[in-house]
Amino acid sequence: MKKVILTLSVMSATLSAQAQLQTNNGIEYLQCQARDMSGDFSDLANTYFLADSITGFDLNKGEGLLNWKRYRLAPRQAFNLNGYWPVRMKMLDFPDTQYDNDPNLKIRIQKIDDRTLRVTLFTSPVEPKMDEANDPMFSPEFIAESLGNGDARLARGRWNTSADNSRIIYQNRNGVLEIQKYPFRLILKDANGKILTQTRHIIDNDSTQVKLLPFNFIKRGSDNSRSINPVFMLSPGERIYGCGESFTSLNKVGQKVNLSVVDPQGPETDGMYKPVPFYFSNRGYGIFMHTSAPATADFGASYIGAQRLFMGDETMDFFVFFGEPKQILNEYTNVTGKSPMLPLWTFGTWMSRISYFSQKEGLEIAHQLRANRIPADVIHFDTGWFGVDWQCDYQFAKDRFKDPVGMLKTLKKDGFHTCLWQLPYFTPKNRYFKELVAEGMTVRNGNGTLNYEDAVLDLSNPKTVTWYQDKIAHLIKQGVSAIKCDFGEAAPYDGLYASGKTGFYEHNLYPLRYNKALWEAVKANSPEQEGVIWARSAWAGSQRYPLHWGGDAATNEVGSVGMMGDLRGGLSFGLSGFSFWSHDMGGFVTQSPDDLYRRWLPFGFLSSHTRAHGAPPTEPWLISKDFTDAFRANAEMKYQLMPYVYAQAKDCSEKGLPMVRALFVEFPHDAGAWLVEDEYMYGSQILVAPLLESGTDRSVYLPKGKWIDYQDGKVYEGGYQHISVAEHKIPCVILVRDGSLIPQVPVAQSTDKIQWNQISWKPFKADASQCVGYLYKPGDKEITIIKQ
């Protein structure tokens, strides 16, 4: 009995320690768990400084001082309830003459353009170095305009500023930022003066028994480090979108979103390969948290009236945007960059599995695609093109690829581009392991050795980047067209980096540095100067280095969980500044069930980019003749629509819009459009509602107006409709907006064979008096508007 009790006690202590690791100080228990920063802000050992009042502000400089009152968290017991309240604190710091009990620290407001303001609050009298000229999150255009004398400087004059005894105001025709002096508040308003949101002050607790921490920063008892916690109001009916490729519900209200890069093992959990510290509200404002430190955004999950932004960073550096979704996405991507237009061939079919192991196999796949008349443009070799599967050494296995350059030329001659897999981690058995370690090109721990058994490329080190890009350059010069930018989620949090920072600030930046290094290497060495990668991980700014895909989706047929997660993730990703995105059509993990794969095909082909990938067989001719016919029909649909796809892609790249977009982006004044999470607009004119469950029909919501079925021409009214696709060749609801003019071309087997001189224009008209279409051909400088 004693032995059992002792065992249980040890188990209890172990579980307690594990729970503490999960919740305290932002430390995760497992590497695949995202960091939750909220636990830091309920630690009784910390000192809390609450934003209180403005003590001075220079309108000409846009700078002032914010007073922070010192508090502590005090336990409170009431009958059977234990909790804690913030209470005022007098410091015991020694020597007391050298420190301020209630410090005055800088607040700065910058005018960016007529929809964007930058609000920065510091928690230390020593401002952290902000090397904006080399900030990887900022676009080169923004850096040039922000630091130079470009057009952006003229735009900054469009904000009218004023101040009186109680407030400071930045105002124009798009919105208002009001800084209330006491009690301190940042108040965002629309142009008519309606409050969109505002920060919380301690006095807001007077009317509630829940003593919520208002806008604050902490000084940790463990090491005196600081982190900031902006707290904003959340209004009734408010909906929040963005935060990256999130697989949970699109509306983040009621959720706690951890913004730290992880490998969630698929699109079915709340972890994210591609978190982005940007979000916007249906009330008409957006926020970019300019930081690479982990952050946890609690959108009404712990308190229904507050958005609590638990940041690891010691500084609050926010870009605030005013407008509707399209305007906010345009503004955000003006700061962090827009997705460049991709070459035409990338929009074709990518054929892949895990993995093709030889030259013979790759050529046979290409042969079968042509023999079965399936339009396709890319053959992808995954983990098996090296001498040892998964052992990345940037060289084709000599015994299985007798003439790789000849293979690449043969594929190119038949209209196929080639993509290769690689990753940034090197096992001890890798031929480059010792070189990378000896030459200091890996991330190190505090002892100067490796954090993991594997060597992780330190991509903040210019020497490492040069070494890496040289390896990629060799492949591109051989004739490879694209490189798969796999992994990138495991940069050590406790690592030391050549940038001079630890992994606390470099972990989330790692995917961005990885995307950038690879994309630039491909572009610089491509004969056509085409930068094309196929990336899994990302951070703010990664949209400048397209393109990205949705990770390793489940293939369980019941519930179509992987497909549902990919759809949500793609929509959320598009609401975070990324124009181009794809997913593993049919799922990744095991052989996709026939019915699931069939229903997934239209979603795959009606995404910006289309790839079949995963456990074999992914190739339709290895499944059945009937499935081959279905696969071909979907591929032919996209290739016939290629002029539409290409023109819409160009528009997206210019405006920061997603190709796969939530309905409300196109219809922001349609209340029902904000509720839809299982349909999307494919560009601006085509609505797609995939079959997420077995069957031949589904209920759809249609924004106000008339909609014409792409396949049979039936006309539907706006509102909820039940639509059958039993008689359709493509098992999917595909509808076109009334008044659309859709360009089509004869089906070609590859995009280089498209006959652009044979474009036909198909009008979709019900009540519209005129139809409008868009045309952008390879070589064109701008989009042409066509009217009939």
Number of C-alpha atoms within 10 A of each C-alpha: 6 7 8 9 10 11 12 12 12 12 12 12 12 12 12 12 12 14 13 16 15 19 17 17 20 21 19 19 16 11 15 16 19 26 27 26 26 24 17 22 25 15 17 16 13 22 21 29 25 26 27 24 20 25 13 15 18 12 16 7 10 14 18 18 19 24 22 24 20 24 22 21 21 13 12 10 10 7 5 5 7 9 12 16 17 20 13 15 16 11 14 9 11 8 7 10 8 8 12 13 18 18 17 23 20 21 21 19 20 15 21 25 20 21 24 27 22 18 19 17 22 21 26 14 10 9 13 11 6 8 8 14 14 11 13 17 21 20 21 17 13 20 16 14 15 18 12 11 10 13 11 18 16 12 15 17 14 17 23 12 17 12 15 9 8 12 16 20 18 20 20 17 13 17 26 26 24 21 22 20 21 16 17 23 21 19 19 24 22 21 15 10 11 12 17 21 22 21 21 27 22 19 12 13 16 9 8 9 8 12 16 20 23 25 24 25 29 25 20 19 13 9 8 11 13 20 23 25 27 20 23 22 19 23 17 8 8 15 19 21 23 25 28 28 34 32 25 19 16 25 20 23 22 17 18 20 25 25 30 27 29 25 22 19 15 22 30 22 12 18 26 33 29 32 26 29 24 24 24 25 24 21 21 20 25 28 21 22 21 21 22 24 21 24 27 24 26 23 26 19 17 14 14 15 15 23 27 28 23 25 28 27 23 22 21 23 19 19 23 23 28 28 23 21 24 18 20 27 27 22 26 26 27 21 21 25 26 27 27 20 19 18 14 17 18 20 25 24 26 22 23 25 21 18 20 20 20 21 21 13 15 22 17 12 16 21 14 14 20 16 9 14 16 23 26 29 26 27 23 25 26 24 20 20 27 24 18 13 13 17 19 23 18 17 14 23 19 13 11 16 21 14 12 19 16 14 18 20 17 14 21 17 10 15 20 26 22 23 23 23 22 21 19 19 21 22 17 12 10 17 13 14 17 14 12 19 17 9 10 17 24 29 28 24 18 11 9 11 14 18 20 16 10 16 24 26 27 27 28 22 17 14 15 20 20 14 13 20 19 14 14 23 19 16 21 23 14 15 22 23 27 27 27 23 25 22 21 28 24 19 28 22 17 17 25 23 24 18 12 10 13 19 21 19 18 27 26 30 28 26 30 25 23 27 29 23 21 26 26 20 26 27 19 16 23 21 12 10 13 19 25 26 27 23 29 24 29 29 27 32 28 30 27 25 26 24 28 29 27 26 27 22 26 25 23 17 19 10 13 22 19 27 32 24 23 29 29 25 28 32 31 30 30 25 30 32 35 34 31 28 26 26 29 26 28 32 31 24 19 16 16 23 13 14 14 24 24 22 24 24 26 28 30 26 24 27 27 25 23 28 27 24 25 25 17 18 17 25 19 21 16 11 13 12 12 11 18 17 16 19 22 19 17 23 26 21 17 24 26 19 19 25 25 25 27 24 21 23 26 22 21 25 24 16 19 28 32 33 29 32 24 28 27 22 22 18 18 17 14 14 12 17 22 18 15 17 18 19 25 29 25 25 24 22 20 21 27 22 21 26 26 21 18 15 13 16 17 18 13 19 19 23 23 14 14 21 28 23 18 17 16 13 13 11 17 19 14 14 14 13 13 10 15 15 18 12 10 13 12 19 24 26 24 23 25 26 23 24 23 25 25 24 22 21 19 17 19 18 23 20 21 13 11 18 12 14 7 11 17 14 19 14 19 25 20 17 11 14 9 15 19 18 20 21 20 20 17 11 6 9 8 12 15 13 11 14 14 13
